[in-house]
Amino acid sequence: MSIFTPDTSTIKDFYKRGLYLLAWRISLTFTFVFILLGGIYSVSNISGLIPVAAVLLVSSFGFYYLHKTKNTRIVFLIFATGGSLISGIAMSTMNDYTHYVDFLWLTCCILVAFIGLGRKAGLFFLIVNCISIFIFFFFSLNNHIAELTQRTFIENLGDFVEVLFAFFIIAYLLHQFIAMQRHAEQELIASNKTLETQNKLNQVKSLENETLLKEIHHRVKNNLQIIISLLRMQSQDMKTDEGKEHFKEAINRIMAMSLIHEKLYAEKELSKINLQSYIEELTQEIVNAFTIADKEIKLNISTDVEQINLNTIVPMGLLINELVSNSIKHGLKGVENGEITINISKKLNQYQFSYCDNGTWKEVSKSKISFGVELIDILTEQMNGEKSLSTENGTCYVFILNDV
C-alpha cells in the first residue's frame, strides 16, 4: 500500500473498489498538481489563482469526504459539478486567460459523470457543458480575443502543465473504464463457461431422468397388459354373458390407461401425447374388442389439438372409452353400417369435444343409471366440464371440458 494505493481490503466488489481507487487518486493528484499550479500562477497571473483555489477546495473536500465515508458517488458528483461550474464561470468571466484547457476539463467532467455516476448523469453533464461552450463562443469569445495579450514564458508553462495534466486525467479515466470493461468481459466469459458446464450436467441429468421415466412408463404399461391378460383369462371362466361383458368393460378401461403409458414411452416429449394418434388407436382397439368379424364400424376422427398433457388425457381417454363402448353395445347394436364421429378442438384452456354416432341409445331409466353413463358424468365433472345431448340424427354428445 502507498498514498496512491489505499487499503481496499474491505471493498469486495471489483467495480466499487475500482471506483474508490479512481476517486482517491484523482482527488490526491488534483490536490498536488493544483498546489504546483498555484505557485506558478502566483508569479505569472494572479487572476488565475481564483479557479486554482476553487479546484483545490473541491479536490480537498472530495478527498476528505472519501476518506471518511468511502462514498464514491457523492465524490464523483462533487467533481463533475464543481469542475463544470469552475470551467464554465472561468470561460465567461476571465477574458485575459487562455481557455484551451477548460475544454479538456469539461471533457473530464463528462467522463467522470459517465464512469462514476452512470449514463443518465453523463448525458446530463454533456448537455450542461455543451451549453457552457455555446455561451463562451457566442457571448464571451470576442471579448476574450480583444483583451488577450501575448503570454509570458511562466504563463505558457502554467497552461502547458495544466493541459498535460488534463490529458493525463482523461487518459487515466479511459484506462479505468477499459479495465472495468475487460473485467466485465472476463466475468461474462467465466459465467458463460460455468453455465455451459451446468447446462451439460443438466442435459445429462435430464436425459437420465427421461430414460428413467420412459422405463417406468414401459413397466407400468407391461404390468397393465399383464392385468388385462389375467382378466381375459378369468373372463373365460364366467358362466353368464353379463359377467363376461363386465370383464370386457373393465379390460377396456385398463387398456385405455395402458395405451397412455405406451404412447408416453414412444413420445420424445414425456409431458405430451399426440391426441390424434391416441384416439385412433384407442377407438380401434375398443371396436375390435366389441364387434364381430362381419360387422364394420366406420371411425371418423379429427382434432386440431396436436398434443395434450397427461392430466387431461387420462380422463378424456376413459371418457372416449365409455362413449365408444356404449355406442357399440347399445346405440349401434341394430345398425348395419355403424359410424362414429369424434371431433376435438381447443380454444384457450377449453376443449370442445363432440361425439356422435348414427345409432339410437336406449333411454336411461332414472331409477337405474348404468355405471358407464354414471362414469361419463363423473369424468365430465372431473374436467370441470359440461355436456349436452342431441338425438335428432343419431346420438350426439357435446362436451365443454377444461384442462386439469
C-alpha positions in Angstrom: 0.0 0.0 0.0 1.0 3.6 -0.6 -0.6 7.0 -0.6 -1.8 6.4 -4.1 -3.0 2.8 -3.3 -5.0 2.9 -0.1 -6.3 -0.1 1.7 -9.3 -1.5 -0.1 -9.5 -4.9 1.5 -12.9 -4.2 3.0 -14.3 -3.5 -0.5 -15.0 -6.9 -2.1 -16.7 -5.8 -5.3 -14.3 -5.2 -8.2 -16.2 -2.2 -9.6 -16.7 -0.5 -6.2 -13.0 -1.0 -5.5 -12.1 0.4 -8.9 -14.3 3.5 -8.5 -12.9 4.1 -5.0 -9.3 4.0 -6.2 -10.2 6.2 -9.2 -11.8 8.8 -6.9 -8.9 8.6 -4.4 -6.2 9.1 -7.0 -8.0 11.9 -8.8 -8.5 13.8 -5.5 -4.9 13.3 -4.5 -3.5 14.2 -7.9 -5.6 17.3 -8.3 -4.5 18.5 -4.9 -0.8 18.1 -5.6 -0.9 19.4 -9.2 -3.0 22.5 -8.4 -0.8 23.4 -5.5 2.0 23.4 -8.1 -0.1 25.5 -10.5 -1.0 27.9 -7.6 2.7 28.6 -7.2 3.1 29.2 -11.0 0.1 31.5 -11.3 1.1 33.4 -8.2 4.1 34.6 -10.1 2.6 34.9 -13.7 -1.1 35.6 -13.4 -2.8 36.4 -10.1 -6.3 36.1 -11.6 -5.5 32.5 -12.4 -5.3 31.8 -8.7 -9.1 32.1 -8.3 -10.0 28.9 -10.3 -6.9 27.1 -8.9 -8.2 27.8 -5.4 -11.7 26.7 -6.3 -10.3 23.4 -7.7 -8.1 22.9 -4.6 -11.2 23.4 -2.4 -13.3 20.9 -4.4 -10.5 18.2 -4.6 -9.6 18.6 -0.9 -13.2 18.3 0.2 -13.7 15.3 -2.1 -10.6 13.6 -0.6 -11.7 14.3 3.0 -15.2 13.1 2.3 -14.0 9.9 0.6 -11.6 9.1 3.4 -14.4 9.5 6.0 -17.3 7.8 4.2 -15.9 5.8 1.2 -18.9 7.0 -0.7 -17.6 7.4 -4.2 -20.9 8.5 -5.8 -21.0 11.8 -3.8 -17.4 12.5 -4.6 -17.9 11.9 -8.3 -20.9 14.2 -8.2 -18.8 16.9 -6.4 -16.1 16.6 -9.1 -18.4 16.7 -12.1 -20.5 19.6 -10.7 -17.6 21.6 -9.3 -15.4 21.1 -12.4 -18.2 22.1 -14.7 -19.1 25.2 -12.7 -15.4 26.3 -12.3 -14.6 25.9 -16.0 -17.9 27.4 -17.2 -17.6 30.5 -15.0 -13.9 30.9 -15.9 -14.7 30.9 -19.6 -17.4 33.5 -19.2 -15.6 35.9 -16.9 -11.8 35.6 -17.3 -11.1 37.3 -20.7 -7.3 37.7 -20.1 -6.8 33.9 -19.7 -6.4 31.2 -22.4 -9.2 28.7 -22.1 -7.8 25.8 -24.1 -7.6 23.6 -21.1 -11.1 24.4 -20.0 -12.5 22.4 -22.9 -10.4 19.5 -21.6 -11.7 19.9 -18.1 -15.2 19.9 -19.3 -14.4 16.7 -21.1 -13.0 15.3 -17.9 -16.2 16.2 -16.0 -18.4 14.4 -18.6 -16.2 11.3 -18.4 -16.3 11.4 -14.6 -20.1 11.6 -14.7 -20.4 8.7 -17.1 -17.9 6.4 -15.3 -18.8 7.3 -11.7 -22.5 8.3 -11.9 -23.9 6.4 -14.8 -25.3 7.0 -18.3 -28.1 9.4 -17.3 -25.8 11.6 -15.2 -23.2 11.6 -18.0 -25.8 12.7 -20.6 -26.9 15.5 -18.2 -23.4 16.9 -17.8 -22.8 16.5 -21.5 -25.8 18.8 -22.2 -24.8 21.3 -19.5 -21.2 21.6 -20.6 -22.3 22.0 -24.3 -24.4 24.9 -23.1 -21.3 26.4 -21.3 -19.3 26.1 -24.5 -22.1 27.6 -26.6 -22.2 30.6 -24.2 -18.5 31.0 -24.4 -18.4 31.0 -28.2 -21.3 33.4 -28.8 -21.2 35.7 -25.8 -17.6 35.8 -24.5 -15.1 34.8 -27.2 -14.9 38.1 -29.0 -14.2 40.0 -25.7 -11.7 37.3 -24.8 -9.9 37.8 -28.2 -9.9 41.6 -27.8 -8.4 41.5 -24.3 -6.0 38.6 -24.6 -2.3 39.8 -24.7 0.9 38.0 -25.5 1.7 35.3 -23.0 4.9 35.1 -20.9 7.0 32.0 -20.5 5.7 31.4 -17.0 2.1 31.8 -18.1 2.7 29.4 -21.0 4.4 27.0 -18.6 1.3 27.0 -16.3 -1.0 26.5 -19.2 1.2 23.7 -20.6 1.3 21.9 -17.2 -2.4 22.2 -16.9 -3.1 20.8 -20.4 -0.7 17.9 -19.8 -2.4 17.2 -16.5 -5.8 17.3 -18.2 -4.6 14.8 -20.8 -3.3 12.6 -18.1 -6.6 12.7 -16.3 -8.6 11.9 -19.5 -6.2 9.0 -20.3 -6.5 7.6 -16.8 -10.3 7.8 -16.8 -10.3 6.0 -20.2 -7.8 3.4 -18.8 -10.0 2.7 -15.8 -13.1 2.4 -18.0 -11.4 -0.1 -20.3 -10.1 -2.0 -17.3 -13.6 -2.3 -15.9 -15.0 -3.3 -19.3 -12.3 -6.0 -19.7 -13.1 -7.3 -16.2 -16.8 -7.4 -17.1 -15.9 -9.4 -20.3 -13.8 -11.8 -18.3 -16.5 -12.3 -15.7 -19.0 -12.8 -18.6 -16.8 -15.4 -20.2 -16.3 -17.2 -16.9 -20.0 -17.1 -16.2 -20.7 -18.5 -19.7 -18.3 -21.3 -19.1 -19.9 -22.1 -15.8 -23.4 -22.0 -17.4 -22.2 -24.2 -20.3 -20.8 -26.8 -17.8 -24.0 -26.6 -15.7 -26.1 -27.0 -18.9 -24.2 -30.1 -19.9 -24.7 -31.6 -16.4 -28.4 -30.6 -16.6 -28.7 -32.2 -20.0 -27.1 -35.4 -18.8 -29.4 -35.5 -15.7 -32.4 -34.6 -17.9 -31.6 -37.5 -20.3 -31.1 -39.8 -17.3 -34.4 -38.8 -15.8 -36.2 -39.0 -19.2 -34.8 -42.5 -19.7 -35.9 -43.5 -16.2 -39.4 -42.1 -16.7 -39.7 -43.9 -20.0 -38.7 -47.1 -18.4 -41.2 -46.5 -15.7 -44.0 -45.9 -18.2 -42.9 -49.0 -20.1 -43.0 -51.1 -17.0 -46.4 -49.7 -16.0 -47.7 -50.5 -19.5 -46.4 -54.1 -19.2 -48.0 -54.5 -15.8 -51.3 -53.2 -17.1 -51.0 -55.6 -20.0 -50.4 -58.5 -17.6 -53.6 -57.4 -15.7 -55.5 -57.3 -18.9 -54.3 -60.8 -19.8 -55.3 -62.1 -16.4 -58.7 -60.5 -16.7 -59.2 -62.1 -20.1 -58.2 -65.5 -18.8 -60.5 -65.0 -15.8 -63.4 -63.9 -18.0 -63.4 -67.3 -19.8 -64.5 -68.9 -16.5 -67.6 -66.7 -16.3 -70.8 -68.6 -16.9 -73.0 -65.7 -17.9 -72.8 -63.3 -20.8 -73.4 -60.4 -18.3 -70.3 -61.3 -16.3 -68.2 -61.6 -19.4 -69.5 -58.2 -20.5 -68.4 -56.6 -17.2 -65.0 -58.2 -17.6 -64.7 -56.8 -21.1 -65.6 -53.3 -19.9 -63.0 -53.4 -17.1 -60.4 -54.7 -19.6 -61.1 -51.8 -22.0 -60.8 -49.2 -19.2 -57.5 -50.6 -18.2 -56.5 -50.7 -21.8 -57.3 -47.0 -22.2 -54.8 -46.2 -19.5 -52.2 -48.8 -20.7 -52.3 -47.1 -24.1 -51.4 -43.8 -22.5 -48.2 -45.2 -20.9 -47.4 -46.9 -24.2 -47.7 -43.6 -26.0 -45.6 -41.8 -23.4 -42.9 -44.4 -23.8 -42.8 -43.7 -27.6 -43.1 -39.9 -27.4 -40.0 -37.7 -27.5 -41.6 -35.2 -25.0 -42.8 -37.1 -22.0 -45.3 -34.5 -20.8 -47.3 -34.5 -24.1 -49.2 -37.1 -26.1 -50.2 -37.0 -29.8 -54.0 -36.8 -29.3 -55.0 -37.8 -32.9 -52.8 -41.0 -32.8 -54.0 -41.9 -29.3 -57.8 -41.6 -30.1 -57.4 -43.5 -33.4 -55.6 -46.4 -31.7 -57.9 -46.4 -28.7 -61.1 -46.4 -30.6 -59.9 -49.1 -33.0 -58.9 -51.3 -30.0 -62.4 -50.9 -28.5 -64.1 -51.6 -31.8 -62.1 -54.7 -32.3 -62.9 -55.9 -28.8 -66.7 -55.5 -29.0 -67.7 -56.1 -32.7 -68.0 -59.3 -34.5 -65.9 -60.1 -37.6 -68.6 -59.5 -40.3 -69.7 -56.1 -38.9 -67.8 -52.9 -39.6 -67.9 -49.6 -37.8 -66.6 -46.6 -39.6 -64.5 -44.2 -37.5 -64.2 -40.5 -38.3 -61.7 -38.8 -36.0 -60.4 -35.3 -36.4 -58.7 -32.8 -34.0 -56.7 -29.6 -34.3 -55.1 -30.4 -30.9 -51.6 -31.7 -31.7 -50.6 -32.6 -28.2 -52.3 -32.9 -24.8 -50.9 -33.1 -21.3 -51.0 -36.2 -19.1 -53.5 -34.8 -16.6 -56.1 -34.2 -19.3 -55.6 -37.3 -21.5 -56.4 -39.8 -18.7 -60.0 -38.7 -18.0 -60.5 -37.9 -21.7 -59.3 -41.4 -22.7 -61.6 -43.0 -20.2 -64.5 -40.8 -21.4 -63.9 -41.8 -25.0 -63.7 -45.5 -23.9 -67.1 -45.3 -22.3 -68.7 -43.4 -25.2 -67.4 -45.8 -27.8 -68.3 -48.9 -25.7 -71.8 -47.6 -25.2 -72.2 -46.9 -28.9 -71.2 -50.4 -29.8 -73.2 -52.1 -27.1 -76.4 -50.0 -27.3 -76.6 -47.3 -30.0 -75.2 -49.2 -32.9 -76.5 -52.7 -31.9 -79.1 -52.9 -34.6 -77.4 -50.6 -37.2 -75.9 -52.4 -40.2 -73.3 -49.7 -41.2 -72.3 -48.1 -37.9 -70.4 -44.8 -37.9 -68.7 -42.9 -35.1 -67.5 -39.3 -35.4 -65.2 -37.7 -32.9 -64.1 -34.1 -33.2 -61.9 -32.3 -30.6 -60.9 -28.6 -30.8 -59.3 -26.3 -28.3 -59.7 -22.6 -27.5 -57.6 -21.2 -24.8 -57.8 -23.8 -21.9 -61.1 -25.3 -23.0 -61.7 -28.4 -25.2 -64.8 -28.7 -27.3 -65.4 -32.4 -27.7 -68.2 -33.7 -29.9 -69.0 -37.4 -30.1 -71.7 -38.7 -32.5 -72.9 -42.0 -33.9 -75.7 -42.9 -36.3 -77.5 -45.1 -33.8 -80.0 -44.6 -31.1 -79.0 -45.1 -27.5 -81.6 -46.7 -25.2 -83.2 -44.2 -22.8 -81.7 -44.2 -19.4 -84.0 -45.0 -16.6 -84.0 -42.5 -13.7 -84.3 -45.3 -11.2 -81.4 -47.4 -12.7 -78.5 -45.5 -14.2 -75.8 -47.7 -15.7 -72.2 -47.5 -14.4 -71.0 -46.4 -17.9 -73.3 -43.4 -18.0 -72.5 -42.5 -14.4 -68.8 -42.7 -15.2 -69.3 -40.3 -18.2 -70.9 -37.8 -15.7 -68.1 -38.3 -13.2 -65.3 -37.8 -15.8 -67.1 -34.7 -17.1 -67.2 -33.2 -13.6 -63.6 -34.2 -13.1 -62.6 -32.0 -16.0 -64.8 -29.1 -14.7 -66.9 -29.5 -17.8 -70.5 -29.7 -19.0 -72.3 -31.8 -21.6 -75.3 -31.7 -23.8 -77.1 -34.5 -25.7 -78.9 -34.4 -29.1 -80.8 -37.3 -30.6 -82.2 -35.8 -33.8 -79.9 -37.6 -36.3 -78.5 -40.4 -34.3 -76.9 -39.7 -30.9 -74.6 -36.7 -30.4 -72.8 -35.6 -27.2 -71.1 -32.2 -27.0 -68.7 -31.7 -24.1 -67.0 -28.5 -23.0 -64.0 -29.6 -21.0 -61.3 -27.7 -19.2 -57.6 -28.5 -18.8 -56.9 -30.3 -15.5 
